[in-house]
Amino acid sequence: MMKLSMILAAAAIPLAVGVSSGAIAQKAYGPGVTDTEIKIGQTAPYSGPLSSLGIFGRVEVAYLRKVNASGGINGRKVTLISLDDAFSPPKTVEQTRKLVESDEVLAVMGSIGTPTSLATSKYLNSKGVPQVLLLASTPKLDDPENLPWTTTFSVSQLVETRTYAEYLLQSKPDARVAVIYQNDDLGKGNLAGFKAALGAKAATMIVKEAAYDVTEPTIDSQVVALKASGADTLFHASNGRFAAQLIRKVHELGWKVQHVLLNGVSGISTILRAAGLEASTGALTSVWLKSSEDPRWDDDRDMKEYRAFMTQWAPGELVEDSILAYSSAQMIVVVLKNCGDDLSRENLLKQAISIHDLQLPLFLPGVKINVSPNRRVAWRQASMARFDGSKWVLFGDILSFPAGN
């Protein structure tokens, strides 16, 4: 078992707290909190078939280590215990129990993975432990009635797939779509969302589906079967490793197809270069973050701060693929700082579900975070983008979807 336990700290973002004249703030502490420390935990796949996703945990650690150098959150240091779960739900349950019952963390914050987060949600909710800012996209975690202690920090599968479906319905209504999907809640959820967004057209537009398990060495046989369908569009409900394999194999087979990629598998450094830039040219995705590989942001103050952070605090990580993790760490800081001296589990949850129109530094202008007691998904906005062989080029307006969709 790999364990990353580091002393971390909070944001340099000031918070004004109004206190009536003569009032004295009362301290309230949950497990893992003292006058000098806040202890939180998370799980991440530092090993196993999807170990590339461990970058999220490492960058969060690095960011919080940086802000810790400025003095901590409201005078307290933060200990983040980040445990390896190898992207295996049973292992995630084991590690999460350790965080709660042995390490006695205040909350689980920023854990990575859709099936792994689902595996621990009932346990954490039964214990009244905040499970917040998850890097998981399934709408099953947006369930205030049954999972009142849970929130996410990834765009919902329903929102992202609707972006692609509406684009195809408007620009390519006669598309013949093949779908490759991961055989778990990540892939199945995105496939279900895509079909729902296509509506009645799904029956005629989707001509072939193929699934894979994350333990498979390759998906060459699935590619051959999908190509035989005669599809002209390929929707990837997959993770990065298999998306790169698929793009490369499609190119080798000479299959002329429009790739539609989930944002999470659109990284230029790790996915598109591995697949081949020529093979990836023309692919579509949705974007809600600024890109360090887009020259338009070269003079952006927040991008410069991000680059400086990566150089000093996370020099071994890929700059392009760390922006979401950086933003996730900033959200952890915002929630903890907003708790003030009331660091009970109840107040931490209250702050996590009381976020209104928050614009994080590296989100695209106009993309804001809203989390409420009734809606636990962080944002519902994005822009379509096309890969031109070197960078993602945005086109069209920022798309926004109401909370009811």
Number of C-alpha atoms within 10 A of each C-alpha: 11 13 12 17 14 16 18 28 30 30 25 18 11 10 12 7 8 6 9 8 6 6 7 8 11 9 12 15 17 19 18 19 21 15 12 12 18 26 25 24 26 26 30 29 27 25 17 15 16 19 15 14 20 20 19 26 27 20 25 25 26 22 27 27 22 21 20 22 14 14 16 25 26 19 16 19 26 25 23 25 21 28 24 23 29 23 26 19 18 14 17 27 21 12 23 27 16 15 23 20 10 10 16 17 25 24 27 25 26 30 27 25 26 25 18 24 27 18 18 19 21 15 15 21 16 12 10 17 23 26 27 24 25 24 23 27 26 26 20 15 23 19 17 15 9 14 21 22 30 29 30 29 26 21 21 26 25 23 27 25 28 21 22 21 24 15 13 18 15 9 10 13 14 13 18 19 25 26 22 25 25 21 16 15 21 20 24 19 24 28 24 15 22 26 20 16 22 22 11 10 15 16 10 12 21 21 18 18 17 16 17 18 15 19 9 9 10 15 19 14 9 15 20 14 14 21 19 10 15 16 21 17 21 27 27 24 28 29 22 24 18 26 26 23 19 23 25 20 18 22 16 10 11 10 17 15 21 18 25 23 22 23 20 17 21 25 20 22 13 17 23 27 17 19 22 17 19 14 22 27 18 18 21 24 27 26 24 25 19 20 23 20 15 13 10 10 15 14 9 14 12 16 18 14 12 20 19 13 17 21 13 11 17 20 13 11 15 15 18 17 22 21 23 22 21 24 21 25 24 21 22 20 22 21 23 24 23 22 21 19 19 17 23 19 19 15 21 24 25 18 17 29 24 14 17 12 12 15 14 17 18 22 21 18 13 14 22 18 19 20 21 17 17 13 17 28 29 24 24 22 23 25 20 21 20 20 19 15 18 15 19 24 16 17 11 8 9 17 16 15 15 8 13 5 9
